[in-house]
Amino acid sequence: MNLHQLTAHELHGLLKNKEVSAVEVANDVYSRIDAVEDKVKSFVTLTEEIALQTALKVDEQIKNGEAISPLAGIPVVIKDNMCTRGVKTTCSSKMLENFVPPYDAFVVNRLAEAGAVMLGKANMDEFAMGSSTENSRFFATKNPWDISTVPGGSSGGSAASVAADQTIYSLGSDTGGSIRQPASFCGVVGLKPTYGLVSRFGLVAFASSLDQIGPFTKDVRDNALVMNAIAGHDSMDSTSAKVEIPDYTSYLTGDIKGMKVGIPKEYFAEGMDPQVREVIQDAIKRFEELGAICEEMSLPHTEYALPVYYIIAPAEASSNLARYDGVRYTYRAEGAEDLIDMYKKTRAEGFGSEVKRRIMLGTYALSSGYYDAYYLKALKVRTLIKQDFDRAFEKYDILLSPTAPTTAFKFGEKADDPLQMYLSDVCTLSVNLAGIPGLSIPCGFANGLPVGLQIMGKHFDEGTLFRAAYAFEQSTDFHKQKPRL
């Protein structure tokens, strides 16, 4: 049996019934990593010793007849911008190449409490800035469906590891589409939860009002199970919401009759791959066949999402990344003449070109004389974008759109044109600006590569997203198709 190909809920059944052991599962997945990692390059760090220790503990619990959580003994990969005590957290940057955190991120702690088996840390765009994982300091991660194409970004390693069966599920972070776009490119399920639903404590900050942690999984049920474990209030994060966390699996009924679905016309703009458009339209038809009521509608301020995002996110990044100065725990340049020279050299050598570009954009937008013209104006337009969604959700239960305007693109295709690269997130940015949840699920293939359908919902209404996604998934088999590596 290829254990690495199974879902978390399938493995949970086998573990509970003592048909396999957690150590067998971990070893099977590590064998898969050995077999394909040289092609895919998902991992920055592997933590085999920690993983096997956890697996042994879970086996001991099962042997003693103790009840185990749905994620106990199940392998997981963590994006390398979440702090892991005693394990390097590099953000795929030279700046943090040797940083070993003294504490765990909230989500890492939650998964540890659930008995999850951490296999290692996933490659990413440096400091989560990018849409292709080409900006990693170490190497580019490949898309398991076609290794000449990118896996998306910035959580490319997290998405690729799930698609390639190198893990059962993984965690990523999403600031402007960094979970949903790679989920779409790699043909897996990826959720960007409502802002504040999952604690950001221990997540290395990029843009604090936009960042959110969420899961990549092989199917919708697994995604709901992971959210059961990681959602919830955390006093260590001042933006963490105090809301009741339901059992998300209770929404997986398969019934969406009468659900009202809005199709925002702005998401089907020019520049969209015609094959992707066709696949998305087929998916919308499937929703109608399942009993949903779909109609075209408008989110009029969508066209401003890209410029607004690329003022707000770099401004917050410029502020958050000011702490990397070579003084305390980061990379420090050699041969500096004085303190100012050390700052300059450290930041010039420690950051890659995309990170420097965004710091400069953000510093400019916040600078005297430009603050009102750019940053303040962007915040006002952000409010208009959020109000568009508020109005839409007075009428509709969910909104449907493509997750990305194209399928995965070739390496190097957009690397020299930042604007073209930024446009690959055009369908996902508004969700972060509004703070609402967005889920990408596999809905077909174009050009031989996976296409993702994005489902957007009201604040803290992840349950309805899962309900809609599960009904669609049960009526198709796209989530069961595997890349041939």
CORBEL-V182899 format. One record per helix or strand of 3 or more residues. SS is the DSSP state (h for helix, s for strand). FROM is the first residue (numbers start at 1). TO is the last residue. Records with the same first field share a line. If there is no record, write none. Layout:
# CORBEL-V182899
SS=FROM-TO ; FROM-TO
This chain:
# CORBEL-V182899
h=3-5 ; 8-16 ; 22-40 ; 48-63 ; 94-96 ; 106-113 ; 126-128 ; 156-163 ; 180-186 ; 220-230 ; 248-251 ; 265-267 ; 274-289 ; 302-323 ; 339-350 ; 353-366 ; 371-395 ; 418-423 ; 429-434 ; 462-474 ; 478-480
s=43-46 ; 75-79 ; 117-122 ; 146-150 ; 169-174 ; 189-192 ; 212-217 ; 260-264 ; 293-297 ; 398-402 ; 438-446 ; 449-457
